[in-house]
Amino acid sequence: MKHLPPDIAILAASVTIAITYLHDQAKLAGYRVISVFYTSSIQLIMYLTSLIQLVNVS
């Protein structure tokens, strides 16, 4: 796998931080939030993965 461009690497890092933060908040808020949270984070990860694959192809 090629090195990611800096902006995508930064984006991935900030998404990771955001997911960690949201996960902690969701634990505090109660577990019914978590199913919604995981659904949206999985969609976000799939989107990022396809974005990264597009960049690697070009």
C-alpha positions as protocol buffer text, in pm:
chain_id: "A"
residue {
  index: 1
  type: MET
  ca { x: 0 y: 0 z: 0 }
}
residue {
  index: 2
  type: LYS
  ca { x: 132 y: 340 z: -96 }
}
residue {
  index: 3
  type: HIS
  ca { x: 171 y: 616 z: 159 }
}
residue {
  index: 4
  type: LEU
  ca { x: -142 y: 824 z: 189 }
}
residue {
  index: 5
  type: PRO
  ca { x: -130 y: 1189 z: 91 }
}
residue {
  index: 6
  type: PRO
  ca { x: -87 y: 1408 z: 401 }
}
residue {
  index: 7
  type: ASP
  ca { x: -440 y: 1549 z: 389 }
}
residue {
  index: 8
  type: ILE
  ca { x: -596 y: 1201 z: 383 }
}
residue {
  index: 9
  type: ALA
  ca { x: -365 y: 1081 z: 661 }
}
residue {
  index: 10
  type: ILE
  ca { x: -470 y: 1381 z: 871 }
}
residue {
  index: 11
  type: LEU
  ca { x: -836 y: 1315 z: 787 }
}
residue {
  index: 12
  type: ALA
  ca { x: -805 y: 951 z: 891 }
}
residue {
  index: 13
  type: ALA
  ca { x: -633 y: 1050 z: 1217 }
}
residue {
  index: 14
  type: SER
  ca { x: -899 y: 1308 z: 1304 }
}
residue {
  index: 15
  type: VAL
  ca { x: -1176 y: 1059 z: 1222 }
}
residue {
  index: 16
  type: THR
  ca { x: -1011 y: 807 z: 1456 }
}
residue {
  index: 17
  type: ILE
  ca { x: -993 y: 1068 z: 1733 }
}
residue {
  index: 18
  type: ALA
  ca { x: -1354 y: 1169 z: 1671 }
}
residue {
  index: 19
  type: ILE
  ca { x: -1473 y: 807 z: 1683 }
}
residue {
  index: 20
  type: THR
  ca { x: -1283 y: 748 z: 2009 }
}
residue {
  index: 21
  type: TYR
  ca { x: -1432 y: 1064 z: 2160 }
}
residue {
  index: 22
  type: LEU
  ca { x: -1784 y: 978 z: 2043 }
}
residue {
  index: 23
  type: HIS
  ca { x: -1747 y: 625 z: 2177 }
}
residue {
  index: 24
  type: ASP
  ca { x: -1659 y: 760 z: 2523 }
}
residue {
  index: 25
  type: GLN
  ca { x: -1953 y: 1002 z: 2506 }
}
residue {
  index: 26
  type: ALA
  ca { x: -2186 y: 721 z: 2399 }
}
residue {
  index: 27
  type: LYS
  ca { x: -2076 y: 508 z: 2695 }
}
residue {
  index: 28
  type: LEU
  ca { x: -2158 y: 798 z: 2926 }
}
residue {
  index: 29
  type: ALA
  ca { x: -2491 y: 864 z: 2754 }
}
residue {
  index: 30
  type: GLY
  ca { x: -2605 y: 502 z: 2763 }
}
residue {
  index: 31
  type: TYR
  ca { x: -2582 y: 202 z: 2538 }
}
residue {
  index: 32
  type: ARG
  ca { x: -2893 y: 266 z: 2327 }
}
residue {
  index: 33
  type: VAL
  ca { x: -2694 y: 543 z: 2156 }
}
residue {
  index: 34
  type: ILE
  ca { x: -2418 y: 300 z: 2066 }
}
residue {
  index: 35
  type: SER
  ca { x: -2609 y: 104 z: 1801 }
}
residue {
  index: 36
  type: VAL
  ca { x: -2679 y: 427 z: 1611 }
}
residue {
  index: 37
  type: PHE
  ca { x: -2318 y: 534 z: 1664 }
}
residue {
  index: 38
  type: TYR
  ca { x: -2171 y: 209 z: 1534 }
}
residue {
  index: 39
  type: THR
  ca { x: -2396 y: 209 z: 1229 }
}
residue {
  index: 40
  type: SER
  ca { x: -2286 y: 559 z: 1131 }
}
residue {
  index: 41
  type: SER
  ca { x: -1918 y: 493 z: 1208 }
}
residue {
  index: 42
  type: ILE
  ca { x: -1921 y: 175 z: 996 }
}
residue {
  index: 43
  type: GLN
  ca { x: -2069 y: 374 z: 706 }
}
residue {
  index: 44
  type: LEU
  ca { x: -1802 y: 643 z: 759 }
}
residue {
  index: 45
  type: ILE
  ca { x: -1523 y: 383 z: 760 }
}
residue {
  index: 46
  type: MET
  ca { x: -1658 y: 224 z: 441 }
}
residue {
  index: 47
  type: TYR
  ca { x: -1672 y: 568 z: 278 }
}
residue {
  index: 48
  type: LEU
  ca { x: -1315 y: 647 z: 385 }
}
residue {
  index: 49
  type: THR
  ca { x: -1193 y: 310 z: 262 }
}
residue {
  index: 50
  type: SER
  ca { x: -1343 y: 365 z: -83 }
}
residue {
  index: 51
  type: LEU
  ca { x: -1200 y: 718 z: -88 }
}
residue {
  index: 52
  type: ILE
  ca { x: -852 y: 586 z: -6 }
}
residue {
  index: 53
  type: GLN
  ca { x: -882 y: 315 z: -273 }
}
residue {
  index: 54
  type: LEU
  ca { x: -976 y: 581 z: -529 }
}
residue {
  index: 55
  type: VAL
  ca { x: -666 y: 782 z: -437 }
}
residue {
  index: 56
  type: ASN
  ca { x: -443 y: 475 z: -457 }
}
residue {
  index: 57
  type: VAL
  ca { x: -575 y: 385 z: -803 }
}
residue {
  index: 58
  type: SER
  ca { x: -508 y: 727 z: -954 }
}
